[in-house]
Amino acid sequence: MACDHTGTKVSFLLVGIGIGAAVALLFAPRSGEETRELIGKKAEEGRDYLAGKTREFRRHAEDYIEKGREKAERIADAGRAFAEKVAVI
């Protein structure tokens, strides 16, 4: 089974974007107040993005849990059916 490093790649991408944005803000020709407002706005956008990704991850996790639960129930049902056949014989 191949390893999936998508989460790690996305993390590095987000860190790189954050560092790039911070450097750009430090060298931008804006006043301190404008820069602080921009930083606050970008931080809020980052929080919103992260909250959205968290909700998305949670939905995927819930889907996988439900699929696993359904599969476990099918296996348990098959096991009970087999046990009943064996007990009859």
C-alpha positions in Angstrom: 0.0 0.0 0.0 1.4 3.4 -1.0 1.9 6.1 1.6 -0.2 9.2 1.2 1.7 12.3 2.2 -1.0 14.8 1.0 -1.5 16.1 4.5 2.2 16.8 5.0 2.4 18.5 1.6 -0.6 20.7 2.4 1.0 21.6 5.7 4.2 22.6 4.1 2.3 24.6 1.5 0.4 26.5 4.2 3.5 27.2 6.2 5.2 28.5 3.1 2.3 30.7 2.2 2.3 32.1 5.8 6.0 32.8 5.7 5.8 34.4 2.3 2.8 36.6 3.5 4.7 37.6 6.6 7.8 38.7 4.7 5.7 40.5 2.1 3.9 42.4 4.9 7.2 43.4 6.5 8.6 44.8 3.3 5.3 46.4 2.1 5.2 50.2 1.8 2.3 50.6 4.2 1.8 52.4 7.5 1.8 50.3 10.7 -1.9 50.7 11.1 -2.6 49.5 7.6 -0.2 46.6 8.1 -1.9 45.6 11.4 -5.3 45.7 9.7 -4.1 43.6 6.9 -2.5 41.1 9.2 -5.8 40.9 11.2 -7.7 40.4 8.0 -5.4 37.6 6.8 -5.4 35.9 10.2 -9.2 35.9 10.1 -9.2 34.5 6.6 -6.7 31.8 7.8 -9.0 30.9 10.7 -12.0 30.7 8.4 -10.1 28.5 5.9 -8.8 26.2 8.7 -12.4 26.0 10.2 -13.7 24.9 6.8 -11.0 22.3 6.4 -11.7 21.0 9.9 -15.4 20.6 9.1 -14.5 18.9 5.8 -12.1 16.5 7.6 -14.7 15.8 10.2 -17.3 14.9 7.6 -14.9 12.6 5.9 -13.9 11.0 9.2 -17.6 10.5 10.0 -18.2 8.9 6.6 -15.3 6.5 7.1 -16.5 5.6 10.6 -20.0 4.9 9.3 -18.7 2.8 6.5 -16.6 0.8 9.0 -19.5 0.3 11.3 -21.7 -0.9 8.4 -19.0 -3.3 7.3 -18.5 -4.6 10.9 -22.2 -5.2 11.1 -22.3 -7.2 7.9 -19.4 -9.3 9.0 -21.0 -9.9 12.4 -24.3 -10.9 10.6 -22.4 -13.3 8.4 -20.6 -14.7 11.4 -23.9 -15.2 13.2 -25.5 -16.9 10.2 -22.5 -19.2 9.9 -22.7 -20.1 13.6 -26.4 -20.9 13.3 -25.7 -23.2 10.3 -22.9 -25.0 12.2 -25.1 -25.3 15.3 -27.9 -26.9 13.2 -25.6 -29.5 11.7 
